[in-house]
Amino acid sequence: MAGQESGYIARLFTGLVPDDVIAGYAKLLAVGGVAKEDAEQFLGRAGLVDELSAKGMAHAFPPTPSSPATFQPASPELALLGALADLQAMVSRQQRALLDGHRRLADARSQPDAVLGGIPEHLVKVITDRDEVMRVTMHLINSAHRDWMTLETHETEMPLTDDYSVDDPLALNQQVRIRSIYDSALTEHPVASRCIERFVAAGEEARILPVVPMKMQLADKAAVLLPLTSTGASGAILIRAAPITRAMREFFEMLWARATPFGGSPGGSPLTPTERRILQLMAMGKQDSAIAASLDMSESTVRRHIRVITGQLGLKTPSRFALGLAVGRRGWLTPIRENQADK
């Protein structure tokens, strides 16, 4: 049972708090508590008592007539709530620091002697009118040529009731790659989860992180919109300065690499190995005749496979570009190198 409990504790806290804090909590939980004066020695590291206390994972209890002061663990569920609250507070501090930095950057544009030499007014704009924020958001969505990226926290301006609705981004109807990273707490809400499922069905690529640190909307590398508050209700900062937009793009890509896919198509990719091979060769720019020669089959057989793939995607008469875009959005295609094509 001890092994099962240890595994349960690891699943609850891994990635949310440091490993040595998890180990100290599990050790304390196994014995139910120790005398407060012996706690630091029992846990084996200086400062661990303070860390567990700060995260709400354990608490000191005063002495009683029959026992000395003790240091006792919270229940796993309460400890997890405490750890999440501590993590959320840290994220909020980081977001405030980031926004404060952007405000300083906006102020620097009017100071000709600043280190940055001044930033033109059109590159940084603070927007406090809610309707204007919405107009700017829609303008950014429709101005994106290649990529539209968003970070979504679990904090929303409107309550997530059954009548909550968000329109599909217009960019989903264009040849634009849409990627969003959602806070796991948001995906666990049934209404929000249904909205995300609808976006994914329309072509959005969605991934999940245990905690998304801030909201963000990024169009290509040209412009980024950051909220002034956690929900964005009080306004936003629009930034078009290239060094900052590039940095935010790199920040998004770092989070994207760490995130896990949302949902996924039932049963994974429906492609057969032959169909996947044909798509890989098409992605390399091979024509039907070259694909047929590479796979030792007739051109008519190649075209028949392509028609099957087209039907699975629900496309009527797609170009190769549209076919590749639809397959890529569903994650059905694993690229191969040129020197693998004839193997």
Residue pairs with C-beta under 8 A, 6 or more apart in sequence:
2 30
5 26
5 29
5 30
6 26
8 76
9 22
9 25
9 26
9 29
9 76
10 22
10 26
12 76
12 79
12 80
13 21
13 22
13 25
13 79
13 80
13 83
14 22
15 210
16 80
16 83
16 84
16 87
16 210
16 211
17 55
17 57
17 83
17 87
18 51
20 45
20 48
21 48
21 51
21 52
21 55
21 57
24 43
24 44
24 45
24 48
24 51
24 52
25 52
25 57
25 58
25 73
25 79
27 42
27 43
28 34
28 39
28 42
28 43
28 52
28 58
28 71
28 72
28 73
29 73
29 76
32 72
32 73
33 61
33 70
33 71
33 72
33 73
34 42
34 70
34 71
35 68
35 69
35 70
35 71
36 60
36 61
36 68
36 69
36 70
36 71
37 68
37 69
39 49
39 71
40 46
40 48
40 49
43 49
43 52
49 58
49 60
49 71
52 58
52 73
53 59
53 60
54 86
55 79
55 82
55 83
55 86
56 74
56 78
56 79
56 81
56 82
56 83
56 85
56 86
57 73
57 74
57 79
57 82
57 83
58 71
58 72
58 73
58 74
58 79
59 71
59 72
59 74
60 69
60 70
60 71
61 69
61 70
61 71
61 72
62 69
63 69
73 79
74 82
87 211
88 211
91 211
91 213
91 214
92 230
94 213
94 214
95 213
95 214
95 230
98 214
98 226
99 226
99 227
99 228
99 237
102 124
102 226
102 237
102 239
102 244
103 126
103 237
105 116
105 119
105 124
105 239
105 241
105 244
106 119
106 124
106 125
106 126
106 237
108 114
108 115
108 116
108 118
108 119
109 118
109 119
109 120
109 121
109 123
109 124
110 118
110 121
111 118
112 118
119 241
122 240
123 239
123 240
123 241
124 237
124 238
124 239
124 240
124 241
125 237
125 238
125 239
126 228
126 235
126 236
126 237
126 238
127 133
127 136
127 235
127 236
127 237
127 238
128 228
128 234
128 235
129 235
130 233
130 235
133 225
133 232
133 235
133 236
136 225
136 236
136 238
137 217
137 225
138 170
140 148
140 217
140 219
140 223
140 225
141 148
141 169
141 170
141 171
141 219
142 170
142 171
142 174
143 219
143 222
143 223
144 171
144 174
144 176
144 219
144 220
145 176
145 220
146 176
146 177
146 220
147 176
147 177
147 179
147 218
147 219
147 220
148 169
148 171
148 176
148 177
148 178
148 179
148 217
148 218
148 219
149 179
149 180
149 216
149 217
149 218
149 249
149 252
150 179
150 180
150 181
150 215
150 216
150 217
150 218
151 180
151 181
151 212
151 213
151 214
151 215
151 216
151 252
151 255
152 180
152 181
152 182
152 183
152 186
152 212
152 215
153 183
153 186
153 212
153 213
153 214
153 215
153 230
154 183
154 185
154 186
154 189
154 212
155 215
155 230
155 231
156 186
156 192
156 231
157 231
157 232
157 233
158 164
160 189
160 191
160 192
161 191
162 191
164 191
164 192
164 195
165 195
166 195
168 198
168 199
168 202
169 178
169 199
169 204
171 178
172 178
172 199
172 202
172 203
172 204
175 321
175 325
177 205
177 329
178 199
178 203
178 204
178 205
179 204
179 205
179 206
179 207
179 252
179 256
180 196
180 199
180 204
180 205
180 206
180 207
181 206
181 207
181 208
181 209
181 212
181 252
181 255
181 256
181 259
182 192
182 196
182 206
182 207
182 208
182 209
182 212
182 262
183 208
183 209
183 210
183 211
183 212
184 208
184 209
184 210
184 211
186 192
186 196
187 193
187 196
187 208
187 262
196 204
196 206
196 262
196 263
197 263
199 206
200 206
200 262
200 263
203 326
203 329
204 329
205 329
205 331
206 261
206 262
206 263
207 256
207 259
207 260
207 261
207 262
208 259
208 260
208 261
208 262
209 255
209 258
209 259
209 260
212 255
214 226
214 227
215 226
215 227
215 230
215 231
215 232
216 224
216 225
216 226
216 248
216 252
217 224
217 225
218 224
218 225
218 245
218 248
218 249
218 252
221 242
221 245
221 246
221 249
222 240
222 245
223 238
223 239
223 240
223 245
224 238
224 239
224 244
224 245
224 248
225 236
225 237
225 238
225 239
226 236
226 237
226 239
227 234
227 235
227 236
227 237
228 234
228 235
228 236
228 237
229 235
239 245
239 248
261 331
264 331
265 330
265 331
269 276
269 330
269 331
269 332
270 312
270 332
271 279
271 309
271 312
271 332
274 295
274 305
275 305
275 308
275 309
276 332
276 333
276 334
277 295
278 291
278 295
278 302
278 305
278 306
278 309
279 309
279 324
279 327
279 332
279 333
280 333
280 334
280 335
280 336
280 341
281 290
281 291
281 294
281 295
281 341
282 291
282 306
282 320
282 323
282 324
283 324
283 333
283 335
284 336
284 338
284 341
286 294
286 341
288 299
288 302
288 303
288 306
289 299
291 302
292 298
292 299
292 301
292 302
294 341
294 342
295 302
306 323
309 323
309 327
310 316
310 318
310 323
313 323
313 326
313 327
313 330
315 322
315 323
315 326
318 326
324 333
327 333
